[in-house]
Amino acid sequence: MERHTITDLARAFDVTLRTLRFYEDIGLLKPERRGTMRLYSKQDKARLRFILRCKRLGMPLGELRALLELHDTARQDPQQTQALLEKLRARRIALEQQQEDIAAVLGELRFFDEQYRRPRKT
């Protein structure tokens, strides 16, 4: 069975040891413990990859636990797959709306920039 130390995982994903301990503290990762040593499974590695992807998407940690549960069971349960896809779709829609809002604000800023850069007629 494939096992990784906390240092291996931190290096592989370019995260700090503190980050991995935090994810363990809040129940997102559950490594095997041998004394003080943490051993991460292939599943833990996949979960961490999913966590980091969701973080890049701006998913709040509160939603992440529910998404991980869906992620873990999605391959065996079509209903869970559908629920996961719906949550991801909702996040995509929210980000697309933010993108449109940002584009509108940038347009306004360009307008004001052009207006104030033009020489004034007196």
N, C-alpha and C positions, 0 to 999 in steps of 0.2 A: 504494500500500500504506500502510495506517494505521500511523504510528509515534508513540510517546510518549517524552518524556524522563523521566529518573528523577524530576525535580521534578513533572512532570505526574502521574505515577503516584502519587507520595507524597501529593500534594494530593487526588487523586481518591479514594484509599482511606484517607486520614487515617492514614498510617503515616510513619515517619521514613525518611530517606535511608539511615540505618544499617541499618534493617530490610531494605530492598530489597537493599543490598549484601550483607548476611548471607545472604539467600535465594539470591543469586547465588553466593556463596562455597561454599555447601553443595550447589549444583547444582539447586536447585528452580526457579530462573529462569535463562534463558540469553539475555540481551539481545544485540543486535548491537552491536559496538563500532566506533566511528569515532574513532580516537585515544583521547582520554580520555572521550569522550561515549558514554553508553549509550542505545541506542534500543530501546524495547520494542514488540513487535508486538501485534496484536490477540490472538494466542494467549497471549503473556506476560500480558496483562491478564486474560484468562479464567483462566489458571493462578493468578495472584495472588488473584483473587476466590475460587477454590476453596480455596487455601491458607488464606486468612483465615476462610472458613467452617469448615474443618476445625479450625482453631485454636480457634474459638469452641466447637466441640464437644468440645474437650479432647483432640484427637488428638495423640499424641506426634510430634515431628518425624521420628523413625525410621520410623514407619508412613506418614508423609505422602508420602515419595518413592514408595513402592509404590502408594499411592492415586492419586497424580498419574499414574503410568504407566497404571493402569487407567482413570483419567478420560480421558486423552488418546486411548486406543484404544477406549473403550467404545462409542462411536457406530457404529464400523465392525464391531465384533466382539461378537456376542451373548454369547459365553462371558465376555468381559471385562466386559461389562455386568453379568452375573450375579455375577461375582466382586466387583465394586465394590458391588453391592447387598448381598451377604452381609457384607462388611466393615462397611458402614454399618449394617446390621441388628444386627450384633454390638455395635457401639458404642451403638446405641439401647437395646438390652437391658441393657447395662452401666449406662448412665445411669438407666434406669428402676429398676434394682435399687438404685442409689445413692439415688435419690429416695425409695424405700420405706424404706431404712435411715435416711435423714435424718428422715423423718416419724416413725419409731419413736423415734428419739432425742429429737426435739422433744416427743413425747407423754410420754416419761419426765421430761423437764425440766419440763413443765407440771405433772405429778403432784407432783414434789418442790416446785415453787414453791407450789402450792396447800397442800401439807402444812405447809410452814414458814411460811406466811402466816396460817394459822388460829391463833387464840389457843389457848394451851395450857390444858388443864383441870388444876387443882391440887387 
